[in-house]
Amino acid sequence: MHDVLTVEGATLTKGTQSILKDIHFQVQTGEVHAIIGPNGSGKSSLLKSIAGHPSYALTSGTFYLNQQPINKWAPDKRAQNGIFLAFQSPNAIEGVTVANFLRTALRFHKPEQKVNATQFYQDLYALLEQVGLPKDFTSRSVHCNFSGGEQKRLELLQLLLFKPKFALLDELDSGLDLQARETVLQTIRTLQPHTGFIIVSHAMDFLHQLPLTHLYLLQKGSLVTKNPSDLDAVASLIK
């Protein structure tokens, strides 16, 4: 049985600024949805609002997780119920190591499971290798003096560790070399059977390599459904 994330009639504001109007779409686990559009069209805002970012307000419409309204859920409750947001520019957390951050997050994410330290590190080291990070990366403070590639690889590591129901990826491919981008693609393919993806990207070559099931064009606050096979034609409409 598929989990379902639904955006129904979402109209979004930030302060006094209107960003999105009457947005409708639905994502099931196993699907890969891509949203393209010009800079400033509201793509990142949409993903952040689904994840519960407090800077964005729904003036109308509802977000549903498996038919349950989540508008009033705090970001941590949305995360605990399987909604994961990969940020473009994650915040640094001085003095908190990557290992402690991930272990604490895993305890919160799966409170019913005891996180055995030995097993945790075995799993963590295997995932580090999978995303191309060294073992000593775990002793560094979270996102402090990380390169852009290291930031994106840590997001991939969290995806593989938490295995969310829904992954909202905000330009996770941006600024990566070909090898790192292939790691992003492989991570998506690995998780796709049990995870639904909403992916924002400006890179058409990257999007062409994804197993896209749905495509949307976001312009002037409105979302239009397009055929994934028409990706290049849709991209040419972006101004």
N, C-alpha and C positions, 0 to 999 in steps of 0.2 A: 504494500500500500504506500502511495506517495504522500509525502508532506507537501503542503501547498502554502505559498506566500502570496497574498493578494493585495494589490494597491487599487482601491476603489474610489474614484472621484477625488483624488488628492489635490487640493489647492494649497500652495505653500508660500509662506512669507518669512522674511527675516527682518525684524524690526518693522519699518514701514514699507519695505520694498517687497513687491509681489514678484515671486520667482517662477512658480509653476502653477498651472491651472488645469483642473479636471483631468488628472492623470489616471489612466486605467491600464492595468496589465496583471497577469498572474503567472507565477513561476512554480513549477513542480520540481521535486528532486529528480536529478537525472537530466535536466534541461540546462542549456547554456544560452543565455540571453545577452546580447550586446546592445549597448546604447551609444550612438555616435551623435555628434552635433558640434557646433562652433564653440569656442571658448566663451565662458560666461553664460551659456544657455541653461545651466542648472543641473547638469549631470551629477556633479559631486554633491550638490545640495540634496538631490533626490536620494542618493545612497545614504548620506548622513542622517537624513530625516527618518528613513526606514530603520536605521540603527538606533534612533532615539536621541540624536544630538540636541541639546537644549537650546541652541541658538535658532532653531527652525520651528515654526509653529504651523500646524495644520489649521487653516481657517475653515476648511470643510473636507469631507472625505474620511476614509478609514483605512488603516492597515490591518490585515487579518493574518494570523498564523493558524492554519488548519481551522478556519472559520471562526476563530476566537479573536475579537478586537484587541489590539495591542497598543492603541494610541496612548493609553495611560500608563503603560509599562515603562519603568526606568530603563536606561541603557543596559544596566547589568542584568536585569531580568530577561531582556531580549537576547543578550549574549548567552545567558545560561540556558535559554530555550532553543539555541541553535542558530542565531543570526550573527554572522561574523563580518566585520568591516575591516578591510585592509586600507589603511590611510595612504594618501600620497606622501605626506610628510609627517611621520609619527613623532610624538613628543619624546624628548630625552628624559630619563629618570636617573639623575645622579645618585650614586651610592647603592643602587639596587642592581644586583647582577642578573644577567640573562637567565641563569639557572634558577635563582630564587623567584624571579618574576614568573617564569613558566610553571614552576612547581606550585606556586601559590594560585596562579590562574587555573591550573588543572584541578586543584582541590576545590576551587569555587565552581568550576564548570561541571564537575562530576562529584558532588558531595557524598553520594552514596557509595563511592569507591574509595578504599584506602590507597593512598599513593605510596607504595613501597619505594624507599630511596634507591635501593640497588636496581630494581627494575626500571625505575624512572630514568636513571642515568644510562642504563643500557639502551633503552628506547630513544633517549635524547641523542646519544652519540650516533646511533644509526641514522636518525633523521638529519643530524648535522652533515653527515657524509652525503646523504641524499641530496641536500640543497647546496652542497659545496662550501661548507663552513668548517673551520678547524675546531678541535675539541676545546682549546683554550678560549674560544669565543664565549663560552658560557660564564667565564669569570669577569667579563667586561660589563660596565654599567650600561643599562638598556639605552640604545640609540645615542650614546655619548660619543661624539667624534666618529660615528659610523660613516662610511662612504655610502653613496646612493645604492650601490649594489648590495652592500651589507644590510641596509635597511629593508630592501625588498626581499632578500633571502630570509631574514628573520620573520617577515610576514608569511612567507611560504612555509617556514618551519612551524609556525603557529597553526596554519591551515592543516598541515599533516598531523599535528599533535591533537588538535581538538576535533577534527573531522566534523565540521558544522553541517547543519541541515541546509543552510543557505549562506553562500559566500558572496559578499559585495566587494568587488575588486576595482578600486579606483586608480586606473593607470598603473597597475602593478608592473607592467612591461616597460614603462617609460625609463629611458636612459640606460637600459641594460645592453650588454654585448650579446652576441648571438648565442653563446653557450648558456648564459644566465637566462635568456629568453626561452631557450629550449627547456630549462628547468621549470620555468613557469608553466609552459605547455604540458610538460609531463605531469606536473602536480595536478593540473586541472583534469587531465585524462585519468589519473589515478583515482581521484575523488568523485568524478562525475557520476558513477552509478548510484551514489548515495547522497550527493550534494547537488543543489540547484545553484547556478551561478548567474549573477548580474554583473556584467563586465563593461567598464567604461574605458575606452582607448581611442587614441587618434591614429594608431599605426595600422594601416590597412593590411600590410603584409603579415602582421601578427594576427589580426582578426581572420584572415584567410586560412590560417593554420588551425583555427579553433573548430571544434565540432559544433558549430552554431546550430541551434534549433529555432531561434527567434532573433529578429533584428528590429531596432527602433531608431527613428530619427527624432531628436529633440531640438526644436527650434522655436524661438520666441515664446517659451513657456509651455508649448504643446508637444505631446508625444504622438508620433504617427507610426503605426505598425508597417513594416516593410518585409519583403521576402529576402531571407538570407542569401539567396543566389544572386540577388541584385545589389550586392554590397558595393561594388565599384560605382554603379550608377547612382546609388544613394549617396555615397561619399562625395560625388561631384556636385550634389545639391547644397553642400555645406558652404555657407558664406560667412 
